[in-house]
Amino acid sequence: DESRPNLIVILIDPLSRQQMQRSLPNTHALLNMLGFTEFEQYTAVGNNSGPNQAALYSGMPITGRDGIRTSSSHKAGRKWIWDRLNDEGYVTMKAEDGCIANSNMVQSIQPETHHGGQMHEMFCFDYDRPNCLGSQLAAEHLIQYTRQFIATYNRKDGEQSIYHRPWAAFLSFIDSHEDTLTLASYVDDLLVDFIQDVPIQN
């Protein structure tokens, strides 16, 4: 298990490459500084989040919204990446900083991960300020949850985790799902701090 890397997938939906550079300049600069690869030829395969996420998470495009559903996916031979990781002994987490009642993708996939389901209805409420839950941004709650997940399963120097399992976390930020394209910028510094705190060796 120690030879297998941990995995973090951060999805910011919907955000183009150019809009990311404008809305998340600090995150974009940090990724460049850390040597992350930018796939400039990567492109969308559908008109909305569903088909694109399905292709990203399963390697197979879909032709319609019904194709996301578990039964249709099974018939098509689709297997989600977290299912493959579960089979390989990973402990998995998938969560987003929004109400799943508004997410056809989450409702249709019904991801079978070990963690994340606890947050599925946490953000389903009427709020006075956009993207906030209490005194914190919704994104802050998701990041705190992920930090706790990582701390629980992460191996520290000189210590051995009682779980003996690598982990994979899938975070989805939907703060840019609004017309002004300004709320996404609130996530910028949060992502910078989070990415910098993730242990490099993992």
C-alpha positions in Angstrom: 0.0 0.0 0.0 2.8 2.4 0.8 4.0 2.3 -2.9 0.6 3.4 -4.2 0.0 7.1 -4.4 -2.9 8.9 -2.8 -5.2 10.8 -5.2 -6.9 14.2 -5.2 -9.2 15.3 -8.0 -10.5 18.9 -7.8 -13.4 19.7 -10.1 -14.4 23.4 -10.5 -17.7 23.3 -12.4 -18.3 25.0 -14.8 -15.2 26.9 -15.5 -13.2 27.3 -18.8 -9.4 27.4 -18.9 -9.5 31.2 -19.6 -12.1 31.9 -16.9 -10.0 30.0 -14.4 -7.0 32.2 -15.1 -9.2 35.3 -14.5 -11.2 34.0 -11.5 -8.5 31.8 -9.8 -5.2 33.6 -10.6 -3.4 32.5 -7.5 -4.5 28.8 -7.9 -3.4 28.9 -11.5 0.0 30.4 -10.6 0.5 27.9 -7.9 -0.2 24.9 -10.1 2.3 26.3 -12.7 4.9 26.8 -10.0 4.4 23.2 -8.7 4.9 21.9 -12.2 1.4 20.6 -12.9 0.8 19.7 -16.6 -1.9 21.7 -18.5 -3.7 19.7 -21.1 -4.3 22.4 -23.6 -5.9 20.0 -26.2 -8.4 18.6 -23.6 -11.9 19.7 -24.6 -15.5 19.2 -23.6 -17.4 16.3 -25.0 -20.9 17.5 -24.1 -23.0 20.6 -23.7 -23.3 20.5 -19.9 -21.6 19.1 -16.8 -23.2 15.6 -16.9 -21.6 14.2 -20.1 -18.3 15.9 -19.4 -18.1 14.5 -15.9 -19.1 11.1 -17.0 -16.3 11.0 -19.6 -13.8 12.3 -17.0 -14.8 9.8 -14.3 -15.4 6.8 -16.4 -13.5 7.3 -19.7 -16.8 6.9 -21.6 -18.9 9.7 -23.1 -22.7 9.5 -22.9 -25.3 10.5 -25.5 -28.0 11.7 -23.1 -28.7 12.3 -19.4 -30.2 8.8 -19.0 -26.8 7.5 -19.9 -25.4 8.7 -16.6 -27.7 6.5 -14.6 -26.2 3.4 -12.9 -28.3 0.8 -14.8 -27.6 2.3 -18.2 -23.9 2.7 -17.4 -23.7 -0.9 -16.3 -25.1 -2.1 -19.5 -22.6 0.0 -21.4 -19.7 -1.5 -19.5 -19.1 1.8 -17.7 -17.1 1.6 -14.4 -16.6 4.8 -12.4 -13.0 5.6 -11.3 -14.0 5.4 -7.6 -15.4 1.9 -8.1 -12.1 0.8 -9.7 -10.2 2.4 -6.8 -12.5 0.7 -4.2 -11.7 -2.6 -5.9 -8.0 -1.9 -5.6 -8.2 -1.3 -1.8 -8.4 2.5 -1.8 -10.6 4.3 0.7 -12.6 6.9 -1.3 -14.4 10.2 -0.8 -16.6 12.2 -3.2 -18.4 15.4 -2.2 -19.4 18.8 -3.5 -20.1 22.2 -1.9 -23.7 22.4 -3.1 -27.1 20.8 -2.6 -27.4 17.5 -4.4 -31.1 18.2 -5.0 -29.8 20.6 -7.6 -27.2 18.2 -9.0 -28.5 15.8 -11.6 -25.0 14.3 -11.8 -24.7 13.3 -8.2 -28.3 12.0 -8.0 -27.9 10.0 -11.2 -24.4 8.5 -10.4 -25.1 7.8 -6.7 -21.4 7.3 -6.2 -20.6 4.4 -3.9 -17.6 5.9 -2.0 -16.7 5.3 1.6 -17.0 9.0 2.5 -18.9 12.1 1.2 -22.5 10.9 1.5 -22.7 12.6 4.9 -22.5 16.0 3.1 -25.0 15.3 0.3 -27.8 17.2 1.9 -25.8 19.5 4.2 -26.1 22.4 1.7 -29.8 22.1 1.0 -31.1 25.2 2.7 -32.2 28.7 2.1 -29.3 31.1 2.8 -29.1 34.8 3.2 -25.7 35.1 1.5 -24.7 33.2 -1.7 -22.5 30.1 -1.2 -22.4 30.4 2.6 -23.4 28.0 5.4 -23.4 29.8 8.7 -20.4 32.1 8.9 -18.3 30.1 6.4 -18.3 29.7 2.7 -19.7 26.3 1.5 -16.3 25.6 0.0 -14.7 26.0 3.4 -16.9 23.2 4.8 -15.9 20.9 1.9 -12.2 21.6 2.4 -12.4 21.1 6.1 -14.2 17.8 5.6 -11.5 16.8 3.1 -8.7 17.8 5.5 -10.2 15.6 8.1 -10.5 12.7 5.6 -6.8 13.1 4.6 -5.7 13.4 8.3 -7.5 10.2 9.2 -5.9 8.0 6.5 -2.6 9.8 5.8 0.6 8.1 6.8 2.9 10.5 8.8 6.6 10.3 9.0 7.6 7.8 11.6 4.0 6.6 12.1 1.9 3.9 10.6 -1.8 4.4 10.0 -4.0 1.8 11.6 -6.0 1.7 8.3 -3.1 0.7 6.0 -5.0 1.9 2.9 -4.2 4.5 0.3 -7.0 7.2 -0.3 -8.6 9.0 -3.1 -10.6 12.2 -2.7 -12.9 13.8 -5.3 -13.9 17.4 -4.6 -16.4 19.3 -6.7 -16.8 23.1 -6.3 -19.9 24.5 -8.0 -19.4 28.1 -6.8 -19.2 29.3 -10.4 -22.7 28.1 -11.2 -24.0 31.6 -11.3 -24.3 34.4 -13.9 -21.9 37.0 -12.6 -18.8 34.6 -12.6 -17.6 36.4 -9.5 -18.3 33.9 -6.7 -15.7 31.5 -8.1 -13.0 34.0 -7.1 -13.9 33.5 -3.4 -12.5 29.9 -3.7 -9.1 31.1 -5.0 -7.2 31.5 -1.7 -8.9 28.5 -0.1 -7.6 26.3 -2.9 -4.1 27.7 -2.7 -3.9 27.0 1.1 -5.4 23.6 0.6 -3.1 22.5 -2.2 -0.1 23.8 -0.4 -1.0 21.8 2.8 -1.4 18.5 1.0 1.7 16.4 1.8 4.0 16.4 -1.3 5.0 12.8 -0.8 1.4 11.7 -1.4 
